[in-house]
Amino acid sequence: MNHQGNVRGLIVCLGIGLLLSFGSVPHQVSANEGQADLDKATELQLRAKTLADLEQVAKLCEEALRKGLDEGNEAFAKQLLSSSLFQHASRLAEPIFEQSPPDRRWPLLRQFALRDLERAVEVAPTLGDAHLLIAKLHLLPGGDAVRAEQAASAAINLFEGDRRKQSEVLVLRAQLRADDETRLKDYGRAIELDPANIEAWQGRALTYLQMGEADKAIADFQQLIEDNKENVNARLALAEALTNLERFEDATKQIDEAIEMAPDESVAYTLRARLKMIEEDVKSALADLNQALRLNPQDVIALMLRARLHLVENDIEAAKADVETALLLSPGLIQGILIRSVIAAEEGRMTDAIADIQLLLQDDPENVAWKMQLAGYYIRDERPSRAIEIFTRILTDDEENVDARRARADTLLSIGKHSEAIDDYEILVKQAPEDDGVLNNFAWVLATSPKDELRDGQRALEMATKANDLTESKKAHILSTLASAYAEIGDFESARKWAEKAVETGADDDETDEQLKNELESYKQNKPWRELQTVDEKEDPVQPRRSPFEA
């Protein structure tokens, strides 16, 4: 039967929700005046076919109970009422659960179905199927999770003795649990009651995966596949768990088998592309993503992954096209906005790049990674003071944030604020004593600052030597710093030696090569190197878009 056709005109078909009072029913056993209405309800129930028929049965039962029945007939009327209400609610729920996609009016259908069901369990609290349907309806978006869990728990108790049914409801309740341990207990009990419950195995495995317990997840997925070798989703989930354990070869094997079983499953190609990206096989990854998008042009994850690969390949236009498509399909997609900002920065549209990060920060103003990215864009836009403000605010909240302190120190150095930069570097060398970048930059300012009171050649030499040892004399800029430190203490022979090696190492970079040659020439003249960088800071736009965390 096409039950969708029974949903004819919501006012008529859902009218039962409007006509039921939900109030208490007067108990008039002496008169038994409701018998005639109960008889009509019973007769109609036997031939009820439509939603309207079921509504009328419920209405007659309610009227019979209102007028009064003897004890036996009252019990029967309540049973008939709860049964007709449950049938009515089940019919309303069919376009939600059994139709793909669900009826677009599903929120309204749910509302009226729940009204029926709540009345059904009021008059017949032991109707387990009604409790179960209440839980299912509340599990949908916008439902009441607390009521759903209550209904599921009631159903579990009422289905005692029916192991398969209990297992089904436990899986449902597990999805409502707030903590992982309680969720695992429900899944575990569901598996004990019905070892053939695929959803229970899959749910527990996914929970383990989310908890980072990949080994346990893999064990469950393997058991699931052993019992059901054609379960493509289980193979793909197993591949995900194996990937988390960096067992890439095993993960690829599972994906390949999934593709062989279901060659039209786009998600399998997307997952395999992720593995190829980890292996830095860009060509194969692109091929898989192209196939995924041929099968499903609306695969947003595939679009985002392909956009990233296009950026790696420096194909900005292709990356932009994928991001725009993804954002049309999923407006507000965080990864889409992030990549869009990167594209804007690559194209020199710093105002657009900054605006995108500010847009994200409106929803999550405490996101440190986005604050750092915004600061980086300000630096690229020649507004270092704005970047320093952001770094300072981050450090106010978390003074142990090494990335923010290092970025602030380097930015201060880049605009000639050597004293303030040194203050940050003093903290950084304690927080990251083996960081060659910190050691190098600190040594550079101590060796080359034009401010006599800030220079300390011997200390610069110690840090530059350590940085050079850490990088095995392979980085031109560190060799340059070592040379400057020797020059600062007056050892120009050593300064020339290391400067010559710096020139040799940095010969492939024209801009760096010119700088290194100028330094070497200075040492040949027995002159130490002095440097004070400055930036002609741009003004903010006339009406700047302010970041949510700025005062």
Backbone torsions as a table, in degrees:
resi	resn	phi	psi	omega
1	MET	NA	139.3	176.6
2	ASN	-85.0	93.7	-176.2
3	HIS	-69.7	-22.6	179.5
4	GLN	-60.3	-33.9	179.9
5	GLY	-65.9	-20.5	179.0
6	ASN	-74.8	-18.1	179.7
7	VAL	-82.6	74.3	-172.0
8	ARG	-107.7	103.1	178.4
9	GLY	72.7	104.1	-172.0
10	LEU	-59.6	-30.7	-177.4
11	ILE	-64.6	-40.5	-179.4
12	VAL	-78.3	-50.0	-171.4
13	CYS	-70.7	-26.8	-179.0
14	LEU	-103.1	8.4	-173.9
15	GLY	-61.1	-23.7	-178.6
16	ILE	-60.4	-32.3	179.0
17	GLY	-66.7	-27.3	-178.2
18	LEU	-86.1	-27.9	-172.8
19	LEU	-91.8	-12.4	179.6
20	LEU	-83.2	136.9	-174.1
21	SER	-90.1	-25.8	-177.1
22	PHE	62.8	7.1	179.8
23	GLY	-83.1	178.6	178.3
24	SER	-72.8	148.2	-177.4
25	VAL	-100.7	123.3	179.2
26	PRO	-58.5	139.5	-176.5
27	HIS	-103.5	99.7	-175.3
28	GLN	-120.0	74.3	-174.2
29	VAL	-71.9	-24.2	-173.4
30	SER	-71.9	-42.2	-174.6
31	ALA	-78.9	-34.3	-176.0
32	ASN	53.0	39.4	-176.1
33	GLU	-71.5	-16.8	-176.9
34	GLY	-87.0	4.1	-174.9
35	GLN	-59.4	-40.7	-177.4
36	ALA	-63.1	-42.1	178.6
37	ASP	-66.0	-37.4	178.8
38	LEU	-66.0	-39.5	178.3
39	ASP	-62.2	-41.7	178.4
40	LYS	-64.0	-40.7	-179.9
41	ALA	-63.8	-41.5	-179.0
42	THR	-64.2	-44.0	179.8
43	GLU	-64.0	-43.0	-179.0
44	LEU	-67.3	-34.9	-178.7
45	GLN	-61.3	-35.4	-177.1
46	LEU	-66.3	-25.9	-179.0
47	ARG	-118.7	13.6	-177.9
48	ALA	-67.2	130.0	179.1
49	LYS	-125.4	-30.9	-173.4
50	THR	-109.0	169.9	175.3
51	LEU	-61.2	-40.1	179.7
52	ALA	-61.5	-39.1	177.2
53	ASP	-60.1	-45.5	-179.0
54	LEU	-65.6	-36.0	176.9
55	GLU	-62.1	-42.3	-178.3
56	GLN	-67.5	-38.3	176.8
57	VAL	-59.1	-46.8	-179.1
58	ALA	-63.1	-41.8	-179.5
59	LYS	-61.8	-43.3	-179.9
60	LEU	-65.8	-39.1	178.1
61	CYS	-63.9	-43.4	179.1
62	GLU	-61.2	-41.5	-178.9
63	GLU	-66.7	-39.6	179.0
64	ALA	-63.4	-42.2	179.3
65	LEU	-67.3	-35.9	179.4
66	ARG	-64.8	-42.7	-178.1
67	LYS	-72.5	-31.9	177.9
68	GLY	116.6	138.2	179.7
69	LEU	-140.5	158.0	173.6
70	ASP	-72.4	172.4	-170.3
71	GLU	-58.1	-45.5	-178.2
72	GLY	-65.9	-45.6	-179.7
73	ASN	-69.2	-32.2	177.1
74	GLU	-62.3	-43.9	179.0
75	ALA	-62.5	-42.2	179.9
76	PHE	-65.8	-39.8	-179.5
77	ALA	-63.6	-40.7	178.6
78	LYS	-65.3	-38.9	178.5
79	GLN	-64.3	-44.6	179.3
80	LEU	-65.7	-40.1	178.8
81	LEU	-62.5	-49.8	-178.2
82	SER	-63.4	-37.1	-179.9
83	SER	-65.8	-45.1	-178.9
84	SER	-68.4	-37.2	177.5
85	LEU	-64.4	-41.4	179.6
86	PHE	-65.5	-42.8	178.2
87	GLN	-61.9	-41.9	179.9
88	HIS	-62.5	-45.8	180.0
89	ALA	-64.5	-38.9	179.4
90	SER	-63.3	-40.5	177.5
91	ARG	-63.2	-41.9	179.7
92	LEU	-64.8	-32.0	-176.7
93	ALA	-80.3	-17.2	-177.5
94	GLU	-58.0	-45.3	178.8
95	PRO	-65.7	-13.6	177.7
96	ILE	-85.8	-48.0	-172.1
97	PHE	-97.0	-25.1	-172.7
98	GLU	-111.1	6.0	-179.5
99	GLN	-118.1	136.4	-179.7
100	SER	-126.6	117.9	-4.7
101	PRO	-72.5	164.6	-179.8
102	PRO	-60.8	155.4	175.8
103	ASP	-54.1	134.1	-175.5
104	ARG	-64.6	-15.5	177.9
105	ARG	-92.0	17.9	-171.4
106	TRP	-58.1	-34.4	178.5
107	PRO	-61.2	-37.9	178.8
108	LEU	-72.2	-39.6	176.9
109	LEU	-60.1	-43.1	178.7
110	ARG	-60.9	-42.9	-177.7
111	GLN	-56.5	-47.2	-177.8
112	PHE	-75.2	-33.2	176.9
113	ALA	-64.8	-41.2	179.0
114	LEU	-64.8	-35.5	178.1
115	ARG	-62.8	-43.1	176.5
116	ASP	-60.3	-47.2	-173.5
117	LEU	-67.1	-40.0	179.8
118	GLU	-63.6	-38.7	176.5
119	ARG	-67.6	-36.7	-179.2
120	ALA	-62.4	-45.6	-178.3
121	VAL	-77.1	-17.1	174.5
122	GLU	-68.9	-43.9	-178.0
123	VAL	-87.0	-21.0	179.8
124	ALA	-139.1	79.6	-174.9
125	PRO	-62.8	-15.8	-177.9
126	THR	-93.8	10.1	-179.1
127	LEU	-80.2	89.0	-174.1
128	GLY	-59.0	-40.5	-178.3
129	ASP	-63.6	-32.4	178.1
130	ALA	-67.9	-42.9	176.7
131	HIS	-60.6	-40.7	-179.5
132	LEU	-63.4	-43.4	-179.5
133	LEU	-67.5	-35.3	175.2
134	ILE	-59.1	-45.7	-179.9
135	ALA	-62.1	-43.8	-179.6
136	LYS	-62.1	-42.2	-178.1
137	LEU	-68.6	-37.5	179.0
138	HIS	-75.5	-18.4	178.0
139	LEU	-71.9	-18.8	178.6
140	LEU	-69.2	160.7	-180.0
141	PRO	-53.2	134.7	179.1
142	GLY	85.5	1.6	-179.8
143	GLY	-80.8	173.5	179.6
144	ASP	-94.0	103.3	-175.2
145	ALA	-63.4	-36.5	-179.9
146	VAL	-65.0	-45.7	179.3
147	ARG	-65.3	-37.9	179.1
148	ALA	-60.7	-44.5	-179.3
149	GLU	-66.7	-38.6	177.1
150	GLN	-60.6	-46.6	-178.2
151	ALA	-65.0	-41.5	179.8
152	ALA	-63.2	-43.2	179.7
153	SER	-62.6	-40.7	178.0
154	ALA	-62.9	-42.7	-179.3
155	ALA	-63.8	-40.2	179.9
156	ILE	-59.3	-44.3	179.1
157	ASN	-65.9	-39.8	-177.4
158	LEU	-72.5	-25.0	-179.5
159	PHE	-91.2	14.1	179.0
160	GLU	-57.1	127.6	-175.7
161	GLY	105.6	-22.0	176.1
162	ASP	-107.1	89.4	-171.3
163	ARG	-60.9	-40.8	-177.9
164	ARG	-65.9	-42.1	-179.4
165	LYS	-67.5	-42.6	177.4
166	GLN	-59.9	-41.4	179.3
167	SER	-61.2	-42.1	179.0
168	GLU	-59.9	-45.2	-176.8
169	VAL	-71.9	-34.1	177.5
170	LEU	-61.1	-39.3	176.9
171	VAL	-62.7	-41.2	178.9
172	LEU	-64.5	-45.6	-178.9
173	ARG	-65.4	-33.7	179.9
174	ALA	-57.2	-36.4	-179.5
175	GLN	-68.6	-16.4	-178.9
176	LEU	-96.6	-11.2	-176.1
177	ARG	-67.2	142.0	-176.0
178	ALA	-82.2	-26.4	-177.4
179	ASP	-122.3	153.9	-173.9
180	ASP	-64.2	-40.8	-176.1
181	GLU	-63.3	-43.7	178.8
182	THR	-66.3	-37.9	177.8
183	ARG	-62.1	-43.0	179.4
184	LEU	-63.0	-37.3	178.8
185	LYS	-62.2	-42.3	179.1
186	ASP	-64.9	-44.6	178.7
187	TYR	-63.3	-41.1	179.8
188	GLY	-62.9	-43.4	178.5
189	ARG	-65.1	-38.2	178.1
190	ALA	-61.3	-39.4	179.3
191	ILE	-68.9	-39.2	177.2
192	GLU	-60.9	-43.4	-177.5
193	LEU	-71.4	-35.8	-177.2
194	ASP	-145.8	88.1	-178.4
195	PRO	-59.8	-15.0	179.9
196	ALA	-90.5	3.2	-178.7
197	ASN	-76.1	98.7	-176.2
198	ILE	-62.0	-39.9	-178.1
199	GLU	-64.1	-31.9	179.0
200	ALA	-68.4	-46.7	177.9
201	TRP	-60.6	-45.6	-177.0
202	GLN	-66.2	-41.6	179.6
203	GLY	-63.9	-42.5	179.5
204	ARG	-66.4	-41.0	179.4
205	ALA	-62.2	-43.2	179.5
206	LEU	-65.7	-34.8	177.0
207	THR	-65.3	-44.4	175.9
208	TYR	-58.4	-40.4	-178.5
209	LEU	-63.5	-43.9	179.1
210	GLN	-66.0	-29.3	179.4
211	MET	-81.3	-5.3	-178.9
212	GLY	84.7	7.7	179.1
213	GLU	-95.1	71.1	-173.2
214	ALA	-62.9	-34.7	-178.5
215	ASP	-61.2	-44.2	179.6
216	LYS	-67.8	-38.3	178.3
217	ALA	-61.8	-43.5	-179.4
218	ILE	-62.0	-42.1	179.6
219	ALA	-59.7	-42.9	179.3
220	ASP	-67.5	-43.4	179.8
221	PHE	-63.5	-39.5	179.7
222	GLN	-64.7	-39.3	176.9
223	GLN	-64.7	-40.8	-180.0
224	LEU	-62.4	-43.8	-179.3
225	ILE	-68.7	-36.4	179.1
226	GLU	-62.0	-38.4	179.9
227	ASP	-80.7	-22.7	-177.5
228	ASN	-145.7	84.0	-171.9
229	LYS	-65.3	-18.6	-178.9
230	GLU	-92.1	7.7	-178.4
231	ASN	-77.7	93.5	-177.0
232	VAL	-65.2	-41.9	-178.5
233	ASN	-61.3	-38.3	178.7
234	ALA	-64.9	-38.9	178.7
235	ARG	-64.6	-40.8	-179.7
236	LEU	-68.4	-38.5	177.1
237	ALA	-67.0	-38.0	175.5
238	LEU	-61.6	-41.1	177.7
239	ALA	-60.0	-38.9	178.1
240	GLU	-62.2	-44.2	179.9
241	ALA	-65.2	-42.1	178.9
242	LEU	-64.2	-36.2	177.8
243	THR	-63.5	-41.1	178.9
244	ASN	-61.8	-28.3	177.5
245	LEU	-90.8	6.1	-179.7
246	GLU	61.8	27.8	173.2
247	ARG	-94.0	70.3	-169.4
248	PHE	-67.2	-36.9	-179.6
249	GLU	-65.0	-44.0	178.6
250	ASP	-65.2	-38.7	179.1
251	ALA	-62.9	-44.4	179.8
252	THR	-61.2	-38.8	-179.7
253	LYS	-61.1	-44.2	179.9
254	GLN	-64.8	-40.2	179.6
255	ILE	-66.6	-42.0	179.2
256	ASP	-59.7	-41.7	179.6
257	GLU	-67.6	-37.3	177.9
258	ALA	-63.9	-41.1	179.3
259	ILE	-66.0	-37.5	178.7
260	GLU	-64.3	-38.0	-179.6
261	MET	-77.1	-34.7	-176.5
262	ALA	-137.3	76.6	-175.2
263	PRO	-65.7	-12.7	179.8
264	ASP	-99.9	12.2	-179.5
265	GLU	-89.1	104.7	-173.3
266	SER	-63.2	-35.7	-175.2
267	VAL	-62.2	-28.7	179.2
268	ALA	-64.4	-42.3	178.4
269	TYR	-66.9	-35.7	178.2
270	THR	-64.7	-42.7	178.9
271	LEU	-64.8	-40.6	180.0
272	ARG	-67.2	-33.9	177.1
273	ALA	-62.4	-38.5	178.0
274	ARG	-60.9	-41.6	177.5
275	LEU	-63.2	-41.7	179.0
276	LYS	-64.2	-33.9	177.4
277	MET	-66.3	-39.5	177.0
278	ILE	-62.0	-37.4	179.3
279	GLU	-81.9	0.8	179.6
280	GLU	61.7	29.9	175.0
281	ASP	-96.2	80.8	-173.3
282	VAL	-63.1	-41.8	-177.1
283	LYS	-60.6	-48.1	-179.5
284	SER	-67.7	-38.2	179.0
285	ALA	-62.2	-44.2	178.1
286	LEU	-62.2	-40.3	179.4
287	ALA	-60.9	-43.2	-179.7
288	ASP	-67.7	-40.3	179.7
289	LEU	-67.2	-37.3	177.0
290	ASN	-62.3	-40.6	178.7
291	GLN	-67.8	-41.6	178.6
292	ALA	-58.4	-41.6	-177.5
293	LEU	-78.6	-23.0	171.4
294	ARG	-67.3	-39.9	180.0
295	LEU	-74.8	-34.2	-178.3
296	ASN	-145.4	89.7	-178.2
297	PRO	-61.6	-13.3	-179.3
298	GLN	-101.0	16.7	177.7
299	ASP	-75.1	95.4	-174.3
300	VAL	-64.0	-38.7	-179.9
301	ILE	-62.2	-43.3	178.6
302	ALA	-63.2	-39.8	178.3
303	LEU	-61.7	-42.8	-178.8
304	MET	-68.2	-41.1	178.3
305	LEU	-64.2	-40.8	-179.8
306	ARG	-67.6	-35.9	176.9
307	ALA	-60.5	-41.3	178.3
308	ARG	-62.4	-42.1	179.4
309	LEU	-65.9	-38.4	177.0
310	HIS	-61.6	-36.2	177.0
311	LEU	-65.5	-41.2	177.1
312	VAL	-59.7	-38.2	179.8
313	GLU	-83.0	2.3	-179.4
314	ASN	62.3	28.1	176.5
315	ASP	-97.5	80.7	-173.0
316	ILE	-63.1	-41.2	-177.4
317	GLU	-64.0	-40.9	179.2
318	ALA	-67.4	-40.4	177.6
319	ALA	-61.3	-43.6	-179.3
320	LYS	-62.2	-41.6	-179.6
321	ALA	-62.2	-43.2	179.7
322	ASP	-65.7	-41.0	-179.8
323	VAL	-65.3	-43.1	-179.9
324	GLU	-61.6	-41.8	178.3
325	THR	-63.7	-44.2	-179.6
326	ALA	-61.4	-40.4	-178.6
327	LEU	-73.8	-25.8	172.4
328	LEU	-68.3	-39.7	-179.9
329	LEU	-75.3	-33.1	-176.6
330	SER	-138.0	77.2	-179.4
331	PRO	-57.5	138.3	-179.9
332	GLY	84.0	4.2	179.3
333	LEU	-58.4	119.0	-173.5
334	ILE	-59.9	-49.4	-178.8
335	GLN	-62.4	-33.6	177.6
336	GLY	-65.0	-43.5	180.0
337	ILE	-67.6	-38.4	178.1
338	LEU	-61.7	-47.4	-179.3
339	ILE	-68.7	-34.7	176.7
340	ARG	-60.7	-37.1	178.9
341	SER	-67.9	-38.1	178.0
342	VAL	-63.5	-42.8	178.8
343	ILE	-61.7	-44.2	179.2
344	ALA	-60.3	-41.9	178.9
345	ALA	-64.5	-41.1	178.9
346	GLU	-62.3	-32.1	179.3
347	GLU	-87.8	3.3	178.8
348	GLY	80.1	9.8	178.7
349	ARG	-90.9	71.5	-172.6
350	MET	-66.3	-32.8	178.8
351	THR	-61.3	-41.5	178.7
352	ASP	-69.0	-40.6	179.6
353	ALA	-61.2	-45.1	179.8
354	ILE	-64.2	-42.7	-178.8
355	ALA	-61.2	-37.7	179.9
356	ASP	-65.5	-43.2	179.3
357	ILE	-67.7	-38.0	176.6
358	GLN	-62.8	-35.5	177.5
359	LEU	-61.5	-43.6	178.5
360	LEU	-66.0	-38.9	-178.7
361	LEU	-68.5	-20.4	175.4
362	GLN	-62.1	-36.1	-179.8
363	ASP	-87.1	-26.9	-177.8
364	ASP	-139.4	73.4	-172.6
365	PRO	-67.0	-11.9	-179.0
366	GLU	-100.6	8.7	-177.8
367	ASN	-73.9	106.4	-173.7
368	VAL	-66.6	-39.0	-179.3
369	ALA	-60.0	-40.9	179.8
370	TRP	-71.4	-35.3	175.9
371	LYS	-62.0	-42.7	179.5
372	MET	-63.5	-40.4	179.1
373	GLN	-66.0	-40.6	177.3
374	LEU	-60.6	-43.5	178.2
375	ALA	-61.2	-41.3	177.8
376	GLY	-61.0	-38.7	177.8
377	TYR	-66.9	-37.3	176.9
378	TYR	-62.4	-38.5	177.9
379	ILE	-63.7	-45.5	179.1
380	ARG	-64.8	-25.7	179.7
381	ASP	-90.0	12.9	178.3
382	GLU	59.3	41.7	174.0
383	ARG	-128.7	61.3	-174.2
384	PRO	-62.6	-29.5	-179.6
385	SER	-62.6	-37.5	177.2
386	ARG	-64.7	-38.7	178.2
387	ALA	-64.0	-43.3	-179.4
388	ILE	-62.2	-38.2	177.0
389	GLU	-58.7	-42.7	-179.1
390	ILE	-67.1	-45.8	178.9
391	PHE	-58.9	-39.6	-178.6
392	THR	-65.4	-40.9	178.6
393	ARG	-65.2	-38.8	177.0
394	ILE	-62.3	-44.1	-178.8
395	LEU	-70.3	-26.9	174.9
396	THR	-63.5	-38.3	179.2
397	ASP	-80.9	-30.4	-176.8
398	ASP	-148.3	92.3	-175.4
399	GLU	-70.9	-10.7	179.2
400	GLU	-91.1	3.3	-178.6
401	ASN	-72.9	101.1	-175.1
402	VAL	-66.3	-40.3	-177.4
403	ASP	-62.4	-44.0	-179.3
404	ALA	-67.4	-39.6	-179.5
405	ARG	-68.0	-41.4	179.1
406	ARG	-64.3	-42.5	179.5
407	ALA	-62.7	-39.4	179.2
408	ARG	-67.5	-42.5	179.6
409	ALA	-60.4	-46.7	-179.1
410	ASP	-64.9	-37.4	179.5
411	THR	-69.0	-41.9	176.4
412	LEU	-60.3	-40.8	178.3
413	LEU	-63.0	-38.2	-176.1
414	SER	-70.3	-17.9	179.1
415	ILE	-111.9	15.0	172.4
416	GLY	82.8	10.3	178.2
417	LYS	-90.6	75.1	-170.6
418	HIS	-68.8	-41.0	-177.9
419	SER	-61.4	-46.5	179.4
420	GLU	-65.3	-37.5	178.5
421	ALA	-63.7	-42.2	-179.7
422	ILE	-61.5	-40.0	178.2
423	ASP	-56.9	-41.9	178.6
424	ASP	-70.7	-41.4	-179.4
425	TYR	-63.4	-33.1	178.1
426	GLU	-59.8	-39.4	178.2
427	ILE	-73.8	-39.4	-175.9
428	LEU	-64.7	-38.8	-177.9
429	VAL	-67.8	-18.9	174.2
430	LYS	-84.7	-35.7	-179.7
431	GLN	-76.7	-35.6	-176.0
432	ALA	-135.8	69.3	-173.9
433	PRO	-66.3	-16.2	-179.2
434	GLU	-106.7	11.6	-179.3
435	ASP	-84.4	109.8	-175.6
436	ASP	-64.1	-30.3	178.8
437	GLY	-67.0	-43.5	177.7
438	VAL	-64.2	-47.4	180.0
439	LEU	-59.5	-43.2	-177.7
440	ASN	-64.7	-48.4	-176.1
441	ASN	-68.3	-37.8	177.2
442	PHE	-64.8	-45.5	179.1
443	ALA	-61.5	-38.1	-177.7
444	TRP	-62.5	-46.7	-178.7
445	VAL	-68.8	-35.1	178.3
446	LEU	-69.1	-25.4	-178.0
447	ALA	-94.0	-26.0	-169.0
448	THR	-120.1	-5.7	-177.9
449	SER	-60.3	134.7	176.2
450	PRO	-67.8	-13.0	-178.5
451	LYS	-86.9	110.8	-173.9
452	ASP	-55.5	-39.9	-174.4
453	GLU	-69.4	-13.1	-178.4
454	LEU	-96.9	-19.5	-174.6
455	ARG	-77.4	146.2	176.1
456	ASP	-150.6	88.8	-173.1
457	GLY	-61.0	-41.0	-177.2
458	GLN	-66.1	-43.1	178.8
459	ARG	-67.2	-38.5	176.8
460	ALA	-59.8	-41.0	-179.6
461	LEU	-63.7	-41.5	180.0
462	GLU	-61.5	-46.0	-177.8
463	MET	-71.5	-39.5	179.9
464	ALA	-65.8	-38.4	177.7
465	THR	-63.2	-43.3	179.1
466	LYS	-64.1	-43.3	178.6
467	ALA	-61.8	-39.4	-179.7
468	ASN	-68.1	-39.4	177.1
469	ASP	-64.0	-40.9	-179.6
470	LEU	-62.8	-31.8	-178.0
471	THR	-102.7	9.6	174.0
472	GLU	55.2	38.3	176.3
473	SER	56.5	35.1	-175.7
474	LYS	-111.0	-3.3	-177.6
475	LYS	-112.1	121.8	-174.0
476	ALA	-60.6	-41.4	-175.9
477	HIS	-68.5	-29.3	177.5
478	ILE	-76.8	-37.7	173.8
479	LEU	-60.3	-38.3	177.5
480	SER	-63.2	-41.7	179.2
481	THR	-65.6	-40.7	178.1
482	LEU	-60.7	-41.6	177.8
483	ALA	-62.6	-41.7	-178.9
484	SER	-65.6	-33.7	179.0
485	ALA	-68.1	-41.8	176.5
486	TYR	-62.9	-40.3	179.2
487	ALA	-63.8	-37.2	-178.8
488	GLU	-64.6	-33.1	178.6
489	ILE	-91.3	4.2	174.8
490	GLY	90.6	6.2	178.5
491	ASP	-92.8	79.7	-174.7
492	PHE	-74.7	-23.8	176.8
493	GLU	-63.5	-47.4	177.6
494	SER	-67.6	-36.3	179.2
495	ALA	-60.2	-44.7	-179.9
496	ARG	-65.5	-39.6	179.6
497	LYS	-57.3	-50.2	-176.4
498	TRP	-75.6	-29.7	176.4
499	ALA	-66.9	-39.0	177.6
500	GLU	-63.6	-40.5	178.3
501	LYS	-67.0	-35.3	177.6
502	ALA	-63.8	-43.7	178.1
503	VAL	-61.3	-42.8	179.6
504	GLU	-63.2	-43.1	-177.4
505	THR	-71.0	-34.5	-176.8
506	GLY	-98.3	19.8	-173.9
507	ALA	-65.2	-24.0	-176.5
508	ASP	-79.4	-10.2	-179.0
509	ASP	-108.9	106.9	-173.0
510	ASP	-59.0	-44.6	-177.3
511	GLU	-66.2	-46.0	178.8
512	THR	-65.3	-40.4	-178.4
513	ASP	-58.6	-41.2	-179.9
514	GLU	-64.7	-43.8	178.2
515	GLN	-61.6	-46.4	-177.7
516	LEU	-64.5	-36.7	178.5
517	LYS	-67.0	-37.0	177.9
518	ASN	-65.9	-38.6	177.7
519	GLU	-64.2	-46.0	179.4
520	LEU	-58.5	-42.8	179.9
521	GLU	-61.3	-37.7	178.4
522	SER	-63.5	-41.0	-178.5
523	TYR	-70.9	-31.9	176.9
524	LYS	-64.0	-26.2	177.9
525	GLN	-93.9	12.1	-178.9
526	ASN	56.7	39.4	177.1
527	LYS	-117.5	129.4	175.9
528	PRO	-68.7	159.8	-178.8
529	TRP	-91.4	136.3	177.2
530	ARG	-124.0	138.2	-178.7
531	GLU	-146.2	132.9	174.1
532	LEU	-137.1	100.1	-178.7
533	GLN	-77.9	146.1	175.4
534	THR	-138.2	159.6	178.2
535	VAL	-131.9	132.4	172.4
536	ASP	-78.9	94.7	-171.8
537	GLU	-68.9	131.4	176.7
538	LYS	-74.8	149.0	174.3
539	GLU	-78.8	154.3	174.8
540	ASP	-64.9	155.6	173.7
541	PRO	-56.1	161.5	-177.8
542	VAL	-56.3	-41.4	177.3
543	GLN	-124.2	80.0	-175.0
544	PRO	-66.6	144.5	173.2
545	ARG	-81.5	114.7	-172.9
546	ARG	-89.4	141.9	176.6
547	SER	-72.1	142.8	-175.3
548	PRO	-60.8	-23.8	-177.4
549	PHE	-94.3	3.7	178.1
550	GLU	-90.4	146.9	-177.3
551	ALA	-71.2	NA	NA
